[in-house]
C-alpha cells in the first residue's frame, strides 16, 4: 500500500442532467445541478470551478476553465434504479441486475402485521409520502397513540418515524432491526429510522437517523481493500449503506458541514487508506424538500470547505468527487431523479486535466480506487487512474446547451 490515500466524496443527489432512459422513470428533463444554479441566478463555486465543474456541465456562474486542476467527466448509472443504495453500490463496483421493489400504495399485510406484532405498536400512514409532510400531519396522533409513523417513497425504503419523547431511540432502532429481518425475503433496499423532536407545527428530524440496508450481493471494492489490510473509513452513512461490509471504521456525522469537518480532520491525520464520505444534506434537507435556494447555499458551503481540503492533500493522494443520483428540487415531486452524476478526479501534484468523457457505469470510480491501492477491481468496469497523471493538457470546455432537457 506504501501509505497511499484516497478521498472519495459523494455529494448525495447532486446529479447533472437526465440519463437517456430518464423518461421511463418520469424524470425527463431533470438536471439537479443546472436547475439549482439557474434558480439561484448563478453559483459561486470557485474551487469546484477550478477543478473543472464548468467543463463537465453547463452551470450558471461556473464557467469552463482552460486548464482545470482535475480531470472531469460524467458517469451514467448502469443499474436500473435511482436510489442511494444502488448508486453507492455501483460506485463501489457492484452494479445491480434488478431494481429493488417499491411500494407506492403502502406495504402489504404480510409485511406490516409481523412488524406490528413484533413491536407491540400499531402503525399510522403506511403510504408513499414526504417525510417532513407526513410527520407534520400524523405527529400529534403518533404522540397521542404511541403508534409508529410508517411511510415509503419512490425508492425501496421502509421508513419508521417516532418522536424521541414518545418512543425511546433505542426502541426505534430495535423496531427497525426487526423490520430489516422481516423485509430481507422481500429484498427491500433499506429500513430507515427517522427520529424527530419538537412540538406540533415545529417538528424537526434529528441526526440520529439510521439506515439498515440489504448487504451487497457480492464483494465490493471496500471488501477487497479491507481484506488486503487497507483501512476503509466511512464518513456519514457509508457504514449503513453497505451494512458494514468492507468498512473498517465508521464516523457518524450531523450534516454536511460536520461531514466536511470530519474529512478535514482525517486528511490531517490518516496515513493510509480510503476515506469514503457521504454528504447527505443536499438530498435529505434540500432535494427532497424542493428547497432549491437551500441547495444552492449548501453547494457554496461545500465549495468553501473544499478550499480547505485541497491544501491538505499529499502528493499522489487520489481525490474523487461524484454523486449517487439526482434529486432535482425544482421539479414538482420530492423523489430522486434519474441523472448523470458529475466526476472530478485528481492525483494531488499532477498537472493533468483531461476530459474523462461519459463513463458507462459508476463502477469506473470503484475500479479507479482499486487500481490506486493495487487490489482487484470490478471486471466489468474501466479504471481511469492512468488518465489522472501526466503532462498538462488544454481543456475542451463543455458545450453550452440551449436547453438542458436535451442534455441526455
Secondary structure, 3 states (H helix, E strand, C coil): CCCCEEEEEEECCCEEEECCCHHHHCCCCCCHHHHHHHHCCCCCCHHHHHHCHHHHCCECCECCCCCCCCEEEEECCCCCCCCHHHHHHHHCCCCCCCCCCCCCCCCCHHHHHHHHHHHCCCEEEEEECCHHHHHHHHHHHHHHHCCEEEEECCCCEEEEEEECCCCCHHHHHHHHHHHHHHHHHHCCCEEEEEEEECCCCCCEECCCCEEEECCCCCCCHHHHHHHCCCCEEEECCHHHHCCCCCCCEEECCCCHHHHHHHHHHHHHHCCCEEEEEEECHHHHHHHCCCCHHHHHHHHHHHHHHHHHHHCCCCCCCEEEEECCCECCCCCCCCCCECEEEEEEEEECCCCCCCEEEEECCCHHHHHHHHHHHCCCCCCCCCCCHHHCCCCCCCCCCCCCCCCHHHCC
